[in-house]
Amino acid sequence: MRRDNQPAPHLNRAVLTLSASHYDRRALDVTAVLPLTHSCIHFAAQLRASAAVRRTAATDGALDRLVAICESTRPTDARTALLWITAFNAMAALVTNGDSLCKVAAAKRGVLRVCMTVVGNFVR
């Protein structure tokens, strides 16, 4: 079982972070808002740039974590709104740029449910 990642408050980020050249699934396990937002921003950039990262993210649980963030986060202030937006952007980058494996995995894991909630809120 993967241990939860802890934030590093003095660095204002997770202990394990995602960068342009480093992907680690554990960086999405942090529960603090700002480090998780930081990881989601870099994760979305990696998903747009690399097909290998998209395939890995579709199978290792990162997509499940992004769906969980989008479903559980209620934007009440600017920080949580930014977290929701970055998680949604990462999820959208995975689905739109991914191959058929990524799209099937997204359909199985509830991405459509999140998208339909966004569309429903927009229509209201």
N, C-alpha and C positions, 0 to 999 in steps of 0.2 A: 504494500500500500504506500502511496506517495505521501510524504509528510507535507503539511501546509507550509507555505513559504511565509516568512515573517518580513514586515517592513523595516527599513532602515530610516528612522525619522531624520537623522542628521543629514542624510543624502536626499531625502524627500522622494524615495523610490523603493522598490522591492530589493531585497538582497540579491536575488537573481533577476536580472532584467533582460529584456529583449533589445537587441540593437540591430543595425542594418546587416550585420554579418553573423549574428548568433541567434539561434532559435532554441528555446528550452521551454517545454510545456509547463514546467513548474512555476514559471513567472506569472501565469494566469491564475494561480491558486491563492495569491495574496488576497486578503479581505479588506484592507484599507483602500479608500477611494483613490487617493492621489497616486500611489504606486501602481495600482491596477490600471488607472487611466494612462499612465506613462507606458506601461507594457502593451496596452491595447493600441496605442498610437503606432508604436514600432511594429507590432504584429500586423496591423493593417498594411503598412508599407511593405513588409516582407511578403504578405499574401499577394500583393499586386505585382511584385517583382519576380517571384520564384514559383515555378510549377511544382518543384519538389516539396517546398514548404506547404503548398496548398494540399497536395496529396497526403502528406504526413498529418496535417491539421485535421483533415477529414476522417482520419482513422485513429488518432491517438487521444481523442477526448477534448481537444481544444474547441471544436465546434459545439459540443455539449456545454462547455463552460460559457461560451459566448451566448448561446441561447438562454442559459440560466441567468446570466447577467442582464440580458434584455428583458426577461420575464420578471425578474425579482426587483430590479431597480426602478424606483418611482422618482422621477426628477423633481425634487423639492427645492434644491438650490443649484447654483451654477456648477458646483463640483460634481454632483450626481448626474446632472444633465449632460455634462461633458463626458462622463463615464458611459452613459447610455449611448450617446452619439458615437463615440469611438468604438464601442463594442458592436453597434449596429453596422458601422462602416466596415469593420473587419469581417463581420459575417457576410455583408453584401459583396465584399471583394472576393471572399472565398467562393461564393455561389456564382457570381457573374463571370469571374475569370477562370474558374475551375473546369476540369474535364467532366465527363459523365459520371465518374466515380464520386466526385465531390458533390455533384448535383443530386445524385441518388442518396448519398449520405445526409445531405441537407434536408431532403424531403422526409427521410425517416426520423430525423432528430427534432423536427418541430420548427424549422425556419419559416415555413409557410404560415404557421400559426402566429408567429411574431409579426410577419409582414401584413397579414390580414388585420391584426390589431392596429397597426399603424394606419392602414388604409381606412379602417372603420372610424378611427379617431379623427382622421382628416375629413371624412365625409360629414361627420356630425357638425 
